[in-house]
Amino acid sequence: MIKRHLEIALRDHLFKDKTVVLYGARQVGKTTLINEVVKKLDKRTLVLNGDDADVRALFENATASGFRPVVSGYGIVIIDEAQRIQNAGLGIKIIHDNFNDIQLIVTGSSSLELAAIIKEPLTGRKHEFFLYPFSFRELADHSGFLEEKRDLEQRLIFGSYPDVVNNRGRETRILKELASSYLYKDILAIGGIKKPVLLEKILKALALQVGNEVSYNELAQTCGSDKGTVEKYIDLLEKAYIVFRLPGLNRNVRSEIKKGKKIYFCDNGIRNAILGNFLPLRSRVDAGALWENYLVSERIKLTVNLDERPVSYFWRTTQQQEIDYIEEISGEFIAYEFKWNPSKRGSLSKTFANSYRVKSFFVVTPENYHEFLSEISGL
């Protein structure tokens, strides 16, 4: 059992008059994590699965009297895959407000649906958490620091989904199934997407542009669509935890790229599955892009798991001055340059240094990346 760092935070927020909501993509281990949390508590637990027709029927005409015979006598009620329940928000509110001795835990694999369903009914009544695939720190804590560093190429190619990590030798098949699940079960269903071919084109275009600034207009031209549709589809991809956006920093320098953004994949394995490319690093031309995607996505996991969210950016000017990754903490900036080749030296742009309060600058390489993925400087 690989221990999840989020387990401590989840346990600390139980039985404090709030519903606990856990978001995360399919197969990241939400149910396993919740089961691990509750099994250590001396509480009778009821699981209501949103995939079950009788559970959905229970919520269709939600009333306190209707829920009472179902939930009475339990200390914990888990509503799993709640986004599949049409009136989940109202039903959750009724349970929360009328059964004060019950700790309610809600999970969902799509923030798009679930957040919309529970936003108003649970205003002021919930704690929200996000679970991602295994992080570097979680894997290093489990198997040992040196062992995890030896698996760096494995992570760059196949990512860190639990099934992938636990089934070495079957990574390609598992990732192809996961990618298909994303495309055809979640996003197409929840977003009402009528053009699955266009969605695949956008995903492949994004996969090829990892590490580069993304233009919705250029994507639309490449994919044969319009800017509005491309932006809508990317928003859906982000809310399904497939990609995330990193904004460009632009405040003090006239030549800074305005409204710039990069788009990364939450997991390297999913990115490679979309391209159908699982070749080893020695046979690839995109090692630098894989390295950057891995570092940024792992850094996001670290900050979420530590419940610390510094504001993150990249920086670029029209003169092609660039910083790969920046974190702003209390008005100061920590800048990072990513180098796959340790022999290449990085330097901080003088333009950036003269325009912002720079606390520190680091070059992250395969030799020292564990430091970047283990702690947050300045916190």
ABEGO torsion letter per residue (X at the ends): XBBBAAAAAAAAABGAGBBBBBBEBBGAGAAAAAAAAAAABBBBBBBBBAABAAAAAAAABBBAAAAAAAABGBABBBBBGAAABAAAAAAAAAAAAABAABBBBBBBABAAAAAAAAAAAABGABBBBBBBBBBAAAAAAAAEAAAAAAAAAAAAAAEABAAAAABBGAAAAAAAAAAAAAAAAAAAAAAGBABAAAAAAAAAAAAAABGBBBBAAAAAAAAGBBAAAAAAAAAAAAAAGABBBBBBBBAABAABBBGBBBBBBABAAAAAAAAGBABBAAABAAAAAAAAAAAAAAAAAAAAAAGBBBBBBBBBBAAGBBBABBBBBGGBBBBBBBBABAABBBBBBAAAAAABBBABBBBBBAAAAAAAAABBBGX
